[in-house]
Amino acid sequence: MSDVIEIHGLVKDYGSLRAVDGIDLSVHRGEVFAFLGPNGAGKTTTVEILEGLRDRTSGEVRVLGLDPWKDNPKLVPRQGVIPQDFNFFEKITPSEAVAFYAGLFGKKVDVTGLLRRVQLEDKADSWFETLSGGQKQKLGLALALVHAPEVLFLDEPTTGLDPQARRAIWEVIRSLKAEGRTVFLTTHYLEEAEILADRVAIIHRGHIVAMGTPAEIIREHGRRGLLTFHAPAELADYLRGRTDRTVVAHDHAVDVEVRGPEDVLQAVRLATESHIAWESLSTRSDTLEDVFIRLVGQVGESGEEKPAHEGSP
């Protein structure tokens, strides 16, 4: 399988601050690849280097076999980009915007068909300033598709959108994959990455801390299963002294790590013998979000990356 994106030993310094510290990754042709990390992890810096907006300090980077910084004029016609918080001219309609972009790329585009694809046909003649946040993001995606790019960089394309708008963009991403296009996606919605991505990389403090399919990452870094008692913390204290499985108390609930039916039966028996009242129980497996929090801390951890317009390019 050919690689559309190749990164080897990528380093990016801002003075004494090392934002990206020697990362390696590859993205296969035709896959959806999710790049995840808390604020300040090096995520946005890496994406901007791939898009050709920043030069690297050291390391090798190739997108479609080209250096994004040195070969940017050759790469731009082959890639599509939707930045965070997409914005555009206030007094322009989606139809005019798509036609304008088509002219820039020298392409003939079915404007109505493209707007229909992103579910924006009914706003074709509305001014940009009147569009909702979700509609603006849909237009950004439409513009990124005008020139039929081989690879798309979608930087948090569904942030702040309502569930219906988010799922509309999910359908477009799925259709791009079906067409054999490559999507490099950043998102703060871990469920989104788990649903859409073929593979995922998690970056933290400039390092890749996990990479693989969502299932592989969960299998390697997650707990096999959790039995949750809706019970007071006293039950956790009781169970800890009687089982070698991990027991955690939180929010009026007690989680017990289980690896099979025997563990479940043992935990229920011990809870019954404790004579500590518990209301109900449920079982589940770790999600990608559970693993993400375990690896890097809380989602939305403090710290911000240096925006593209600051510092040396």
C-alpha positions in Angstrom: 0.0 0.0 0.0 1.6 3.3 -1.0 2.0 6.1 1.5 0.6 9.5 0.8 2.3 11.1 3.9 5.7 10.1 5.2 7.3 11.7 8.3 10.7 10.6 9.7 12.3 12.2 12.7 10.3 15.4 12.4 11.5 18.2 14.8 10.2 21.7 15.1 11.7 24.2 17.5 10.5 27.7 18.5 13.6 29.1 20.1 14.2 27.0 23.2 10.8 25.3 22.9 10.7 22.0 21.1 7.1 21.6 19.9 7.6 18.4 17.9 10.3 16.0 19.0 11.4 13.5 16.4 8.1 11.9 15.4 7.6 9.2 12.7 4.4 8.3 11.0 3.0 7.3 7.6 -0.5 7.7 6.1 -1.6 5.2 3.5 -3.4 6.1 0.3 -7.2 6.0 0.6 -7.4 5.9 4.4 -8.8 8.3 7.0 -6.0 9.0 9.5 -6.9 10.8 12.8 -4.2 12.8 14.5 -5.2 13.4 18.1 -3.6 15.3 21.0 -4.4 17.9 23.7 -3.7 21.6 23.2 0.0 22.3 23.1 0.9 18.7 22.2 2.4 19.6 18.8 -0.6 18.6 16.7 -1.3 21.9 14.9 2.4 22.5 14.3 2.7 19.1 12.6 -0.4 19.7 10.5 0.9 23.1 9.4 4.2 21.6 8.3 2.4 19.0 6.3 0.3 21.7 4.6 3.4 23.7 3.8 2.6 26.6 6.1 5.7 26.1 8.2 9.2 24.8 7.6 10.6 22.1 9.9 13.7 22.4 12.0 14.9 18.9 10.9 13.6 15.6 9.7 12.1 14.3 6.5 8.5 15.1 5.4 6.8 14.1 2.2 3.2 14.6 1.0 2.4 12.8 -2.3 6.2 12.4 -2.7 6.8 16.2 -2.4 8.4 18.4 0.2 5.5 20.5 1.5 7.8 23.6 2.1 10.1 23.5 -1.0 7.6 22.0 -3.4 4.5 23.9 -2.2 3.4 25.3 -5.6 3.3 21.8 -7.0 1.5 20.4 -3.9 -1.3 23.0 -3.5 -3.3 21.8 -6.5 -3.2 18.3 -5.2 -4.3 18.9 -1.6 -7.4 20.3 0.0 -7.4 22.2 3.4 -10.1 23.3 5.8 -8.6 25.1 8.8 -10.0 25.5 12.2 -12.8 28.1 12.5 -13.1 28.5 8.7 -14.0 32.1 7.7 -14.5 33.9 4.4 -15.8 37.1 2.8 -18.9 38.3 4.6 -20.7 39.5 1.4 -20.4 36.4 -0.7 -22.7 33.5 -1.3 -21.8 29.8 -1.2 -22.4 29.6 -5.0 -20.2 32.6 -5.6 -17.5 31.2 -3.3 -17.4 27.9 -5.1 -17.3 29.5 -8.5 -14.5 31.8 -7.3 -12.4 28.9 -6.0 -13.0 27.0 -9.2 -11.6 30.0 -11.2 -8.5 30.1 -9.0 -7.8 26.5 -9.8 -8.9 26.7 -13.4 -11.5 24.0 -12.9 -15.0 23.6 -14.2 -17.3 22.7 -11.3 -20.9 21.6 -10.9 -21.6 24.3 -8.2 -25.1 23.0 -7.3 -23.9 19.4 -7.2 -20.9 20.3 -4.9 -23.2 22.3 -2.5 -25.7 19.4 -2.5 -22.9 17.1 -1.6 -22.2 19.0 1.6 -25.9 19.6 2.3 -25.7 23.4 1.7 -27.8 23.6 -1.5 -30.6 25.4 0.3 -28.2 28.2 1.3 -26.6 28.6 -2.1 -27.6 32.2 -2.5 -27.3 33.4 1.2 -24.5 35.7 2.3 -21.7 34.0 4.2 -22.3 36.3 7.2 -25.8 34.9 7.6 -24.7 31.2 7.7 -24.6 29.3 11.0 -21.3 27.9 12.2 -22.1 24.5 10.8 -23.1 25.9 7.4 -19.8 27.8 7.3 -17.9 24.7 8.0 -19.8 22.9 5.2 -18.8 25.7 2.8 -15.2 25.3 3.9 -15.4 21.6 3.1 -17.0 22.4 -0.3 -14.2 24.8 -1.2 -11.6 22.2 -0.1 -13.2 19.8 -2.6 -13.4 22.2 -5.6 -10.3 20.9 -7.3 -10.8 17.2 -6.5 -7.7 16.9 -4.3 -5.9 13.6 -3.7 -5.3 14.3 0.0 -7.4 16.5 2.4 -6.3 18.1 5.7 -9.4 18.6 7.8 -8.4 20.5 11.0 -11.2 20.0 13.6 -13.9 20.3 10.9 -16.8 19.6 13.2 -15.9 21.6 16.3 -18.9 23.4 17.8 -21.4 21.9 15.3 -24.7 20.4 16.3 -25.1 16.6 15.9 -26.9 16.8 12.6 -24.3 19.1 11.0 -21.5 16.9 12.4 -23.0 13.8 10.9 -23.4 15.5 7.5 -19.7 16.1 7.4 -19.0 12.5 8.6 -20.9 11.3 5.5 -18.8 13.5 3.2 -15.6 12.1 4.8 -16.9 8.5 4.3 -17.6 9.3 0.7 -14.1 10.7 0.2 -12.6 7.5 1.5 -14.9 5.5 -0.8 -13.5 7.5 -3.7 -9.9 6.5 -2.7 -9.0 9.9 -1.4 -6.8 10.3 1.7 -8.1 12.3 4.7 -5.8 13.6 7.5 -8.2 14.5 10.3 -7.6 16.3 13.6 -10.4 16.3 16.1 -11.1 16.8 19.8 -14.1 14.4 19.5 -12.6 11.0 20.3 -15.9 9.2 19.3 -15.5 10.9 15.9 -12.0 9.5 15.5 -13.1 6.0 16.7 -16.0 6.0 14.2 -14.3 7.4 11.1 -10.6 6.6 11.3 -8.8 3.6 9.8 -5.8 4.5 12.0 -5.1 6.9 14.8 -1.9 8.6 16.2 -1.9 10.3 19.6 0.7 13.0 20.1 1.6 14.3 23.6 4.4 16.8 24.4 5.8 16.5 20.9 6.0 12.7 20.9 3.8 10.0 19.4 2.5 8.0 22.4 0.2 5.6 20.5 -0.5 4.7 16.9 -2.6 2.0 15.2 -6.2 1.2 14.5 -8.6 2.4 17.2 -9.1 -1.3 18.2 -5.3 -1.9 18.4 -4.8 1.2 20.6 -7.6 0.2 22.9 -6.4 -3.4 23.1 -2.8 -2.3 23.9 -3.5 0.6 26.3 -7.0 0.0 27.6 -8.6 -2.2 30.2 -10.2 -5.4 28.8 -13.5 -4.7 30.5 -15.1 -2.8 33.3 -17.8 -3.9 35.7 -19.4 -0.8 37.2 -21.4 -0.9 40.5 -23.5 2.2 41.3 -22.4 2.2 44.9 -20.6 4.3 47.5 -16.8 4.4 47.7 -16.8 2.0 50.6 -17.4 -0.8 48.3 -14.2 -0.1 46.5 -12.3 -0.3 49.8 -13.9 -3.7 50.5 -13.2 -5.1 47.0 -9.6 -4.0 46.9 -8.7 -6.2 49.8 -10.3 -9.3 48.2 -9.4 -9.2 44.5 -6.2 -8.6 42.5 -8.1 -6.7 39.8 -7.9 -2.9 39.6 -10.7 -1.2 41.5 -11.5 2.6 41.1 -14.2 4.7 42.9 -15.6 7.8 41.2 -18.9 9.7 41.0 -20.9 7.4 43.2 -19.7 4.4 41.2 -17.1 1.7 41.5 -15.3 0.3 38.5 -13.7 -3.2 38.6 -11.4 -4.4 35.9 -12.7 -7.7 34.5 -11.0 -10.1 32.1 -13.7 -12.8 31.7 -16.9 -14.2 33.2 -15.1 -15.5 36.2 -14.0 -12.0 37.3 -17.6 -10.7 36.8 -19.0 -13.5 39.0 -16.4 -13.0 41.7 -16.9 -9.3 41.8 -20.7 -9.7 42.2 -20.3 -12.3 44.9 -17.9 -10.1 46.8 -20.2 -7.1 46.5 -23.1 -9.1 47.8 -21.0 -10.4 50.7 -20.0 -6.9 51.6 -23.5 -6.0 52.8 -22.8 -2.5 51.3 -25.9 -1.3 49.4 -25.4 -1.0 45.6 -28.2 0.0 43.2 -27.3 -1.5 39.9 -24.4 -2.7 37.8 -23.3 -2.5 34.1 -20.4 -3.7 32.0 -18.4 -1.9 29.3 -15.0 -1.9 27.6 -12.7 1.1 27.3 -13.3 3.5 24.5 -10.7 5.5 22.6 -11.5 8.5 24.8 -10.8 6.4 27.9 -7.4 5.5 26.5 -6.7 9.0 25.4 -7.3 10.4 28.9 -5.2 7.7 30.4 -2.3 8.5 28.1 -2.3 12.3 28.0 -4.6 13.5 30.8 -7.9 15.3 30.5 -9.2 16.2 27.1 -8.5 19.9 26.6 -5.4 20.0 28.7 -4.0 23.5 29.2 -1.4 25.0 27.0 -1.6 26.4 23.5 0.4 25.8 20.3 2.1 28.8 18.6 -0.3 30.0 15.9 0.9 30.0 12.3 1.3 33.7 11.9 3.7 34.0 14.9 7.4 33.4 14.8 9.5 32.2 11.9 7.7 30.3 9.2 
